[in-house]
Amino acid sequence: MQRLPVRFKFLIWFLVFGSWLLVLSGCANKEGAAKKTITVWHWMTDREPAFKELSARYEAETGIKVNFELYAPSDAYSQKVRAAAQGVNLPDIFGILATKKDFASFIKAGYILNLTPYMQADNNIWENAFFSKALAVNEFGQDNSYGVPCGIYGVPIDIMTIQMVYNKNLLKKLKLNSGKPPSTFQELISMGKKIKDAQLEGLVSGWGEVWMIDCFANNYAFNIMGEDKVIATIKGEIPYTDPDWIKVLGLFKEMRDCGILSSSIIAMVNKSAEQLFATEKAVFAFNGSWCVNVYQDMNPELDYGVMLPPKASENFALNIWGGAGSSFMVNAESPKKEEAVKFLKWLTSVSQQAYLSEATNNLPANKECLSKIPKILAQFAQGMEYATHPNVWGVSEFPQVIEAWDKGIQLIIIGEKTPEQVALEVQKIKERELAKKR
């Protein structure tokens, strides 16, 4: 057999070796591409287009692809996150829609990265960019009751406050000052007859979803008795039959009797309430800052303002629910956690926060963006001064007690129970649950 010339042997060797290099290079490129993809799970249907746009911008800037995966509604999302945690299959970045206690359980199981070192690097630059009350929702203090190491475990991407809104045109129709909504509870009550005579709805809200009743009642509990007494009640040191708690319940009876409440408020879901307010059939609504986006879609010409719920007492400040609206956590077990942190820093910087606010009509978590947002959103943001939230109180009420309280208020509104009866029933359930812990 004739031997091949040396130059042909070299050529064959070169082609074979080159082919192997191409194969290995292809594998390396695929591996590199995989490493440059961050996966984010979320439930925010209204933000999906904005997230996709931001993902494209980040990839153009850094070469790293961010894959936002939407799972809705929120209940289905929560179930998916729990199942993924049990199967050790969480994405690089995700959010938790649950109580502070559930949040703590994820941290203690090792699923969530402590972000404090990143927040406090370079003279706390990242931490100081946020509203402090937005961070507080994601923070666990020293010696907290949940047994979680002190630290910040989530990144707020927006904030929210829950306040009241009022229709300026309808106030004019009622011959009231459209620039001066009621500032006291008695001023609000006195408007009931005028509103009924004009055949309008007074206050609408999704009180068929009882958590919104709970929120409204908490506002007035803080106003009437102050934070210390509210917390002492949750701890079991003060009963719900205390006169101050009966005063809180009595406010709902007063609103019912004067006709300020919509006749169907306890069966109303928030979407229905938003429709009534947006179509100018209701004078007031109790709603969160997310409503700005909803009302814009329903009625772009709607002329309305934001107000704190009118004070019922001068003894204490009236606090409102507020803080982080949506937050993201980093999977502590992700091999890409460093890349995930860098992306969240980028996402919460001024440019991206301003874009998110403009695109979705949500309040930015970065406080440096306030000058760049619409006036109506800025009015909601001003409420952060009065914001509180159950997730930052350091104690949690029994779910059975909260349910009895909220459903009891519904019964007061329809006239089936008195404030005293509801207070007594709630206290019995409280004592029963306390006894189980002893």
C-alpha positions, 0 to 999 in steps of 0.5 A: 500500500502506497504511503501518503505524503507527509504533507497530506498526513499533516493536513488530515491531522489538522482537519481532525484536530480542528474539528475537535476544537470546534466541538469543544468550543461549541460546548464551551459556548453553550455552557457559557450561554447557560451561565449567562441566563438568569431566571426570574419567576413573578406573578405581576401580569401588568408588568410583563411587557415592561419586564421584557423590555428591561430584560432586552436592555440588560442583555444589550448592556451586559450580554446576560439574558434575564428570563422573566417567567410569569405565573398567575394568578397569585395563588397559583404562583404561591403554590408553584414557589412552595412546590419548587422549594420542596423539590429544591428547584427554585429559580435564581430570583423569585418573590414570596406572596405570604406572611412574614412567618412564611417568609421566615421559614424560607430563610431558615430553610436556606432558600433565601440569600441574606442581602445585607452585605451587598446592601451595605457595601460602599457606604450603604449605597444600595440600602440608602437608595430605598424608602426605609419602610419599603426595606423594612418589609424584607428585613428581620431585626435583632432578636426577632420573634421568628428566629431569623438572623438579622438582615435584609432578605429581599429587594423592593422593586416598587412600593405601595400605600393604601389610602382613600381617593375622591372624585373631584367632579362629584364633590363639585356636584354635591356642592362641596369643595373639590380641593378639600376632601374631609379630614375628620371622620365626622366630616365624612359621616356628615356627607352621607345624606347628601350622597344618598340624596344624589343617588350616588355610591359613597365609599366603595372598596373590595370589602368582600375580600376581608383583608381590605376590611382588616386594613381599614380597621387597622388604620383606625385602631392605630388612630384611636389607641396608638401602636403600643396598645395595638401590639399589646392586644396582639400579644394577648395583654389587652382584650378585644373587649377593651372600650377602644376596640369597641370604638373601632368597631363602632365606626363601621356602625356609624358609616352604615347608619349614615349611608356613606358605605355602598350598599353592596360593599361587603360582597364587593370584590375590588375590581367591581369597586374600581369600576364603580369609582372609575365610571364616576358612580362613587364619590370615594374609594378605599384602595391601594396605589396600584389603582392608578394604573387600573383607573388609567385603563378604565377612564383616562379622563378621571379627575381624582385626588388622594387622601388619608382616611379621615381621622377619628381621633386626635390622640394618635396618628392615623397610620396606613398600610404601606411599604414594599409592594413587590419584592424579589429574593435571591435563591441562596442555593443558585450558582448564579446568585452573584449575577442575580444580585448584580441584576437586582442592583441594576433593576432598582437603579434610578433609570430602571425604576423611573421606566418601571413607574412610567410603564406600569403606574406603580410607585418606585422603591427608589426614593430618588425617582419621586421627581420623575413620576406623575402627580397622582402617584406622588400623592400616594408616595407622600403617604409613606410618612404614615406607613406601617404594615403587619409584616413589620410589627414583630408580632402576628395575630392568630389567623382565626382571630383576624378572620373573626374580626373581619367577618364580624365587621361585615356583620356589623355593616349589615346590621346582624351584630353589634360592636359589643357582640363582635368584640366579645366573640373575637375575644373568646376566639383569642383566648381559645388560641392563646390557651392552645399555646400554653 
